[in-house]
Each structure stands twice: as C-alpha cells, then as structure tokens.
Amino acid sequence: MPLLPGTDLTVSDLCFGGNVFGWTADEATSHALLDRFVDAVPSTQTAFVDSAEMYGNGLSEQILGRWLVEHGRDRLVVATKASPGDKEHPLSAPEIRAAAERSLRNLQTDHIDLYYAHYDDETTPLEETLSAFDELVQAGKVRHVAASNYSAARLNQALAIQREQGLAPYVALQPHYNLMERAAYEDELRAVVADRGLGTLPYFSLAKGFLTGKYRAGESIDSPRAKGASAYVGEKGDRVLAALAEVADAHGTTGSAVALRWLADRPTVVAPIASGRSVEQLADLLPMLDLRLTDDERDALDAASA
C-alpha cells in the first residue's frame, strides 16, 4: 500500500502514464484504458495517473478531465506538470500560475494532487519558482509539489531553500530510471531522495517499450517508440530480456510486469510510471500489481542489468 512520503496520498503500485491520451490512444480508447486501470487497482489504493501540460498541448489533460467529470474526482490521484513548451522562462512565477490555471481548466477540477516542475529552469531563480509553487499549495489549487528531471545538485539546493524559507517542499522526484538506465539515478539522485525522505516515480519504466520484449535485432515494429527502444538492442539488452523471461515464466506472467515490479521494489521508488496505447497492452502491465518477486529473482535482474 504505497504512501507517497510527506503526503496522505495512498497511491497504486503502478502509475499510468497519460502521455498516450490523444497521441497514440484516441479519447474513447483513453477512457477505456482509465476504466480498466481503475478497476484493476486494489480497493486499499487509489489509482494514480500522470499527465503534463505539454502532452498533446493540453489534450492529454482535457481527455483525462472529461473522464473525471464522468466518473468522479475521488477515483484518481492526479499528477500533472508545468512544462517548458516554447516559454522563455518556464518556471517563472507568472508562467507557473498560468500553467496551473490551464491545467485546472483542462482537468475540470479545483485541485491537482501532485504538481511537478517538468524540467529544471536555470533561467529563473529557484526562490521565485519555489515561492510560486508554495502559493498554489497555500491557495488549495495544488496539494503537493514535486520535481522532474532535476540534477542531484539542483534538487538538493531546491530542498534546502524550501526548508529554510518554510515553503511547500518537493515530496517526489520523477527521473528516467529502469532496468536499462540505472546509473544516472542510483549514483547520485537516489541518495538525495533517501536522505530528504522523498518518493521516486520513474518514467520510461519499460525503457521506451524495450523491456516488453518486442524490440529485438532484425525485427521491425510499428510503434512510435520503436526508434527509442531500438537503442537498447545489444548484449546488455539481450541479457536483461533473458532474465526477465526466466522470471516471467516462473510466475506465469509477462516480462513487462516483472520489469515494473523490479522497479517498484527498488529503494525509494513509490510507483513506476508506464502506459499502453490499448487495453491489450495495459493487460500486460497490470499483473505487476499482485506480483511478488523473490530475493533471488531480484538479484538475478540486478546482475543482468548491472
């Protein structure tokens, strides 16, 4: 029963990535995906969905918002992000205020559960950015704030400013982290997150789809993610896929579910973020909610991906 540190948000073991809404999944499919996801989440948790203002230039949030109106706001924990787009100073106070208002309108809600700085903005003083986020929390428009794509140094600096000035703290970090991409997070960021009591919500949890096992040398897959996934084809990729297949076979499940459960079990991780463009693809991910790996299985995956 994952509790996002520093909050009262009890979220699902898997966070569904809303980047597909209005991109690779039309509105009807997106709503079917949300229905299926919410139905699969245990009653002790609340289904967790991640979006951003830049996904579909607001379309992802709008599609999610129409689902919320139809099904009820209390069925989801909603995260979204203030994104750069073509803004000159994306995390300046005026831009953050405007972005939050757009997201609230798109989502047709009066509050955002978790609101991220999508990317760091070194053109704006951190004090200005963090004060603007704090204003949103004090106004009740945002419940909690978080960082995405921050370096360890900048995250440390931001957290220090928030503590010293009594501002609403970042409670989570969204980094690029998965079985194929470990060093950037584990070498520096994880220590900051652990020391400051944050939760980690990794994106690209399936390595742009590579860990589904569909992308192999010599095979052509019709997917907008194919180019990114193909970058992992090679000796290490083969080793990881083989380890995933062995564990998946032992549990009668999918390699995708195993990869997501491995990530969910990592120190500091609250819930990995993953998506599917069809209900069938989502079905391959959902077994991770009930999957339990042995220590030996986790060790084998660690070794394969080292």
Number of C-alpha atoms within 10 A of each C-alpha: 12 18 16 21 16 14 12 9 18 18 24 29 28 26 24 25 21 28 24 21 29 23 16 15 19 16 20 12 17 25 18 16 25 22 14 15 22 20 11 15 19 15 10 11 19 21 25 25 25 24 24 25 24 18 20 15 13 19 21 29 31 22 20 24 22 16 21 20 12 8 12 11 17 10 13 19 20 25 23 28 26 23 22 19 11 7 10 12 15 24 29 21 20 13 19 22 16 12 20 22 16 16 25 20 15 19 26 18 14 13 21 23 19 22 30 24 27 22 17 20 17 11 11 15 12 19 16 14 21 25 19 21 28 22 16 22 20 13 10 14 19 21 19 24 25 23 24 22 17 19 17 18 11 14 20 17 12 20 19 15 17 19 12 9 12 11 20 22 21 27 22 27 25 22 21 17 24 25 22 19 17 14 14 14 20 12 10 13 21 22 15 17 22 14 11 15 16 22 25 30 25 24 23 20 27 28 23 21 22 25 26 22 19 15 21 17 11 8 8 12 13 6 11 11 14 16 14 12 21 22 13 21 15 11 8 14 22 17 14 23 24 16 22 26 20 17 22 20 11 10 13 11 18 21 25 29 24 29 29 27 24 23 24 25 16 14 14 21 24 27 28 29 25 25 25 22 20 16 16 10 14 19 17 16 26 21 19 22 17 11 15 14 16 9 9 10 19 20 13 17 23 15 12 19 19 13
